[in-house]
Amino acid sequence: MSEPNAEQTRQALADIYRSESRRVLATLIRLLGDFDLAEEALHEAFVVAIEQWPREGVPANPRAWLVSAGRFKAIDTVRRRARFDASLESIAREIDQSSPPDEAEDIEDDRLRLIFTCCHPALAPEAQVALTLREVCGLKTEEIAAAFLTTPSTIAQRIVRGKAKIRDTKIPYQVPSIADLPDRIDSVLSVIYLVFNEGYSASSGESVTRSELSLEAIRLGRLLCELLPDPEAVGLLALMLLQESRRAARSTAEGDIVLLEDQDRALWNREQIAEGRALVEQALASRNVGVYTIQAAIAAVHAAAPSAAATDWSRIAALYELLARAEPSPIVELNRAVAVAMRDGPAAGVALIDAILASGDLADYHLAHAARADLCRRQGNSREAQASYQRALDLARQEPERRFLARRLQELG
């Protein structure tokens, strides 16, 4: 193969790693029955691919090739270790005798199986979410920590404990029965929404969004809706579609943030909006309204507004009040404060945000200080706006957000 083709193959391999590695890992976990062994096998499979594909070309089914290569590498690894630990010999035979992956085999549902495994009731809720974000989606511990507003070491401990619990209690790698699904759905929905949020608004890095995560969350949301016609699963899918519809308008070609009020609404994805609004109506019609459906209803109000000035802020504020009753949290209160400010004026919003910050719950949350800064700016209170923008800048980790906050500070002089 010529050098240009070899370079193209290496680029294809990099693309496949980004798009397929978590699916390959999920299937290897099913085949090998061990998280750490599957993780090691995944990396070894890609090492082999790096060596062979530039010479031999990309296989017709890269995912199946990687799964097969990883399985064989895992068998070799366990056999080598069995020389020093006889108890591993039976594991090596068990893996060797298991059915090898068929290229025609549908392994699309493996990540759904993995999610339900990671979200098993035997695991602590915080371990369920952390483990799923790490193993299913490949988020780094730092990124998960940002989503949880906690430290990377805490997340790492949760992941280690979660893996040990799955191994020691032999939690099955399967989708629950229909009878068991309702009890398991809440934690799964929470995981999917956190995955979506990391994709919709990246916690750190050079990009405003990470489309591969939000699109994966939507795919998993669709699978759940097909699997179980739960109103909240429908509400979550509606919410994700409505938020995702604005992606093209949320940043400039240079990667800078564009606020909702400044977005070109012609760039919004009308197909996603239409589907999302229809799903909101479906979820509301069930009369079993939960927090995701309420948030989807809020997003639908934004989607229906032809311009920022025409937004029905009274409706949005009322929905946030309903959401605050359904699921009280500082983040919900912060969003409600912004809606109240848009309805009643910035002073009303600043008073509410000051009360939230005084409680200490969001003292280190950069978006709380950014929201306060924006309302102070609208009031004409430059001194307070500058102080809050600076605090937000000190806390922000995403580069586009930092550039935006720095520009606001510069504009205030």
C-alpha positions in Angstrom: 0.0 0.0 0.0 1.4 3.4 -0.9 2.2 5.9 1.9 -0.8 8.2 1.2 -3.1 5.2 1.5 -1.3 4.2 4.7 -1.9 7.6 6.1 -5.5 7.5 5.1 -5.8 4.1 6.9 -4.3 5.5 10.0 -6.8 8.4 9.9 -9.6 5.9 9.4 -8.4 4.0 12.4 -8.5 7.2 14.5 -12.0 7.9 13.3 -13.1 4.3 14.1 -11.6 4.6 17.6 -13.7 7.7 18.3 -16.9 6.3 16.9 -16.7 2.6 17.7 -14.4 2.0 20.7 -17.1 2.1 23.3 -19.3 -0.3 21.3 -16.4 -2.7 21.0 -15.7 -2.4 24.7 -19.4 -3.2 25.5 -19.3 -6.3 23.4 -16.0 -7.4 24.9 -17.4 -7.0 28.4 -20.3 -9.3 27.4 -17.9 -11.9 25.9 -15.2 -11.7 28.6 -17.3 -11.0 31.7 -14.7 -8.7 33.2 -14.4 -4.9 32.8 -10.7 -4.6 33.3 -9.9 -7.5 31.0 -12.2 -6.1 28.3 -10.5 -2.7 28.6 -7.1 -4.2 28.2 -8.3 -6.3 25.3 -9.8 -3.2 23.6 -6.4 -1.4 23.7 -4.5 -4.5 22.5 -7.0 -4.9 19.6 -6.3 -1.4 18.5 -2.5 -1.9 18.8 -2.9 -4.9 16.4 -5.0 -2.8 14.1 -2.3 0.0 14.0 0.2 -2.6 13.0 -1.9 -4.5 10.4 -4.4 -2.1 8.8 -1.8 0.2 7.1 -0.4 -2.9 5.4 -3.6 -4.9 4.8 -6.3 -2.2 4.6 -9.4 -1.5 6.8 -11.6 -4.6 7.2 -15.1 -4.6 5.8 -16.5 -4.8 9.3 -14.0 -2.9 11.5 -16.1 -3.3 14.7 -16.4 -7.1 14.4 -12.7 -7.4 13.5 -11.7 -5.4 16.6 -14.1 -7.5 18.8 -12.5 -10.7 17.5 -9.0 -9.5 17.9 -9.7 -8.3 21.4 -11.2 -11.6 22.4 -8.2 -13.6 21.1 -5.8 -11.2 22.9 -7.8 -11.7 26.1 -7.6 -15.5 25.8 -3.8 -15.2 25.4 -3.6 -12.8 28.4 -5.6 -15.1 30.7 -3.5 -18.1 29.6 -0.3 -16.3 30.4 -1.5 -15.4 33.8 -2.8 -18.9 34.4 0.9 -20.1 34.4 1.2 -18.3 37.7 -2.4 -18.7 39.0 -4.0 -22.0 38.3 -7.5 -20.6 39.2 -7.4 -18.6 35.9 -7.2 -21.7 33.7 -10.9 -22.4 33.9 -11.6 -18.8 33.0 -9.4 -19.1 29.9 -11.2 -22.3 28.9 -14.6 -20.6 29.4 -13.7 -17.7 27.2 -12.1 -19.9 24.6 -15.2 -22.1 24.4 -17.7 -19.2 24.2 -19.1 -18.5 20.8 -16.9 -16.2 18.9 -18.5 -13.0 17.6 -20.1 -13.4 14.2 -19.6 -10.5 11.8 -23.4 -10.7 11.0 -24.2 -10.6 14.7 -26.2 -7.6 15.8 -24.2 -6.1 18.7 -25.9 -2.7 18.7 -27.7 -3.5 21.9 -24.6 -4.3 23.9 -24.2 -0.8 25.2 -27.8 -0.9 26.4 -27.1 -4.1 28.2 -24.0 -2.5 29.7 -26.0 0.5 30.9 -28.4 -1.7 32.7 -25.6 -3.6 34.2 -23.9 -0.5 35.4 -27.2 0.8 36.7 -28.1 -2.3 38.7 -29.9 -1.6 42.0 -27.1 -3.3 43.9 -24.8 -0.4 43.1 -25.0 2.9 44.9 -26.7 5.5 42.6 -23.6 7.7 42.4 -21.6 4.6 41.4 -24.2 3.7 38.7 -23.8 7.0 37.0 -20.1 7.4 37.3 -19.4 3.8 36.1 -21.7 4.1 33.1 -20.3 7.5 32.0 -16.8 6.0 32.2 -17.4 2.6 30.7 -20.2 3.2 28.3 -19.2 6.6 27.0 -15.5 6.8 27.8 -15.6 10.1 29.7 -12.5 10.9 31.7 -12.8 11.0 35.5 -12.2 14.8 35.3 -15.2 15.2 33.0 -17.5 13.1 35.1 -16.3 15.0 38.2 -17.4 18.3 36.5 -20.8 16.8 35.8 -21.1 15.8 39.5 -19.6 19.0 40.8 -17.1 16.8 42.8 -13.5 15.8 42.6 -11.8 13.3 40.2 -10.5 11.2 43.1 -14.0 10.7 44.4 -15.2 9.6 40.9 -12.3 7.2 40.6 -13.2 5.6 43.9 -16.8 5.2 42.8 -15.8 3.5 39.6 -13.4 1.1 41.3 -16.1 0.2 43.9 -18.7 -0.2 41.2 -16.6 -2.6 39.2 -15.8 -4.7 42.3 -19.5 -4.9 43.2 -20.4 -6.1 39.7 -17.6 -8.7 39.8 -18.2 -9.9 43.4 -22.0 -10.1 43.2 -22.0 -11.5 39.6 -24.4 -8.9 38.4 -25.7 -10.2 35.1 -24.9 -8.5 31.8 -28.4 -8.2 30.4 -31.4 -6.0 29.8 -33.9 -6.6 32.6 -37.2 -8.4 32.1 -40.3 -6.2 31.3 -41.5 -6.8 34.9 -38.2 -5.4 36.3 -37.8 -2.5 33.9 -39.9 0.1 35.7 -37.8 -0.1 38.9 -34.6 0.2 36.9 -35.6 3.0 34.5 -35.0 6.1 36.7 -31.2 5.5 37.1 -30.8 4.7 33.4 -32.6 7.9 32.4 -30.3 9.9 34.7 -27.3 8.4 33.2 -28.4 9.0 29.6 -29.3 12.7 30.5 -25.8 13.2 32.0 -24.2 11.8 28.9 -26.3 14.1 26.8 -25.4 17.1 28.9 -21.7 16.4 28.6 -22.2 16.3 24.8 -24.5 19.3 24.7 -22.2 21.5 26.8 -18.8 20.1 27.3 -17.5 20.5 30.8 -14.0 21.3 29.6 -11.8 21.5 26.6 -11.6 23.4 23.3 -15.2 22.7 22.0 -18.6 24.0 23.1 -20.1 20.6 22.4 -19.2 17.0 21.9 -21.7 15.8 19.3 -20.7 12.1 19.5 -21.9 12.0 23.2 -25.2 13.9 22.6 -26.0 11.8 19.5 -25.2 8.6 21.4 -27.5 9.7 24.2 -30.3 10.3 21.8 -29.7 6.9 20.2 -29.9 5.2 23.6 -33.0 7.3 24.4 -34.7 5.9 21.3 -33.7 2.4 22.2 -35.3 2.9 25.6 -38.5 4.2 24.2 -38.7 1.2 21.9 -38.0 -1.1 24.8 -40.4 0.5 27.3 -43.1 3.0 26.5 -42.4 5.0 29.7 -43.7 8.6 29.6 -40.5 9.9 31.2 -38.3 8.1 28.6 -40.4 9.8 26.0 -40.0 13.1 27.8 -36.3 12.7 28.0 -36.0 11.9 24.3 -38.1 15.0 23.5 -35.9 17.1 25.7 -32.7 15.9 24.1 -34.0 16.4 20.6 -35.2 20.0 21.3 -31.9 20.9 22.9 -29.9 19.2 20.1 -31.9 21.1 17.5 -30.0 24.3 18.4 -26.5 22.8 18.0 -25.6 24.5 14.7 -26.5 27.9 16.1 -24.7 27.6 19.4 -21.2 28.4 18.3 -19.5 30.4 15.6 -17.2 28.9 12.9 -14.3 29.9 15.1 -15.8 27.9 18.0 -17.0 30.8 20.1 -20.3 30.7 22.1 -23.4 32.3 20.8 -26.0 32.9 23.5 -29.6 31.8 22.9 -30.9 35.3 22.5 -28.3 36.0 19.7 -28.7 32.7 17.8 -29.7 32.6 14.2 -33.0 30.6 14.5 -32.9 29.7 10.8 -30.1 27.3 11.7 -32.2 25.4 14.2 -33.1 21.9 13.1 -36.8 22.0 12.3 -37.1 18.2 12.0 -35.8 17.7 15.5 -38.0 20.4 16.8 -41.1 18.9 15.2 -40.3 15.5 16.6 -39.4 16.8 20.0 -42.7 18.9 20.3 -44.7 15.9 19.2 -43.0 13.7 21.9 -43.7 16.4 24.5 -47.4 16.3 23.7 -47.3 12.5 23.9 -45.6 12.6 27.3 -48.0 15.3 28.7 -51.0 13.3 27.4 -50.0 10.4 29.7 -50.8 12.6 32.7 -47.7 10.9 34.3 -45.6 14.0 34.1 -42.0 13.9 35.5 -39.0 16.2 35.6 -37.8 15.4 32.1 -41.2 16.1 30.5 -41.3 19.4 32.3 -37.9 20.4 31.1 -38.9 19.3 27.6 -42.0 21.5 27.8 -39.7 24.4 28.7 -37.5 23.6 25.7 -40.6 23.5 23.5 -41.6 27.0 24.5 -38.1 28.2 23.4 -38.4 26.3 20.2 -41.8 27.8 19.4 -40.7 31.4 19.8 -39.9 33.0 16.4 -37.4 35.4 18.1 -35.8 35.9 21.5 -38.1 38.9 22.2 -41.2 36.8 21.5 -40.3 34.1 24.1 -43.1 33.4 26.5 -41.1 33.9 29.7 -44.2 33.8 31.9 -44.9 30.3 30.7 -41.2 29.3 31.2 -41.1 30.8 34.7 -44.3 28.9 35.6 -42.8 25.6 34.3 -39.6 26.2 36.3 -41.7 26.7 39.4 -43.4 23.4 38.7 -40.0 21.7 38.2 -38.7 23.2 41.4 -41.6 21.5 43.3 -41.1 18.2 41.5 -37.3 18.1 42.0 -36.0 20.8 44.2 -32.3 21.6 43.5 -30.0 24.7 43.3 -29.6 24.3 39.6 -33.3 24.4 39.0 -33.6 27.4 41.3 -30.9 29.1 39.3 -32.7 28.5 36.0 -35.9 29.7 37.6 -34.2 32.9 38.7 -33.1 33.7 35.1 -36.6 33.1 33.8 -38.0 35.3 36.5 -35.5 38.0 35.6 -36.6 37.8 32.0 -40.2 38.1 33.1 -39.9 40.7 35.9 -36.6 42.4 35.3 -33.0 41.8 36.2 -33.3 43.0 39.8 -35.7 40.3 40.6 -33.3 37.7 39.2 -30.3 39.1 41.0 -32.1 38.9 44.3 -32.9 35.2 43.8 -29.4 34.3 42.6 -27.8 36.1 45.6 -29.9 34.0 47.9 -28.8 30.8 46.1 -25.1 31.8 46.3 -25.5 32.8 50.0 -26.6 29.3 50.8 -23.3 28.0 49.5 -24.7 25.4 47.2 -23.4 26.9 43.9 -20.6 29.0 45.3 -18.1 27.2 42.9 -20.5 26.8 40.0 -19.3 29.1 37.2 -22.7 29.4 35.5 -24.3 30.8 38.6 -21.7 33.7 38.7 -22.0 34.2 34.9 -25.8 34.4 35.2 -25.5 37.0 38.0 -22.9 38.9 36.0 -25.2 39.1 33.0 -28.2 40.4 35.1 -26.0 43.0 36.8 -24.8 44.1 33.3 -28.4 44.5 32.2 -29.0 46.6 35.3 -26.1 48.8 34.4 -24.2 47.8 37.5 -20.8 47.4 36.0 -18.8 47.0 39.2 -20.9 44.0 40.4 -21.0 42.6 36.8 -17.2 42.7 36.6 -16.7 40.9 39.9 -19.1 38.1 39.0 -17.7 37.7 35.5 -14.2 37.4 37.0 -15.4 34.8 39.5 -17.0 32.8 36.7 -13.8 33.1 34.6 -11.8 31.8 37.5 -14.0 28.7 37.7 -14.7 27.9 34.0 -12.8 25.1 32.4 -14.2 25.1 28.9 -12.2 27.3 26.6 -15.1 28.9 24.6 -16.7 29.8 27.8 -13.5 31.3 29.1 -13.2 33.4 25.9 -16.8 34.6 26.2 -16.3 35.6 29.8 -13.1 37.4 29.1 -14.8 39.3 26.3 -17.5 40.4 28.6 -14.9 41.6 31.1 -13.1 43.5 28.4 -16.4 45.1 27.2 -17.0 46.4 30.7 -13.6 48.0 30.7 
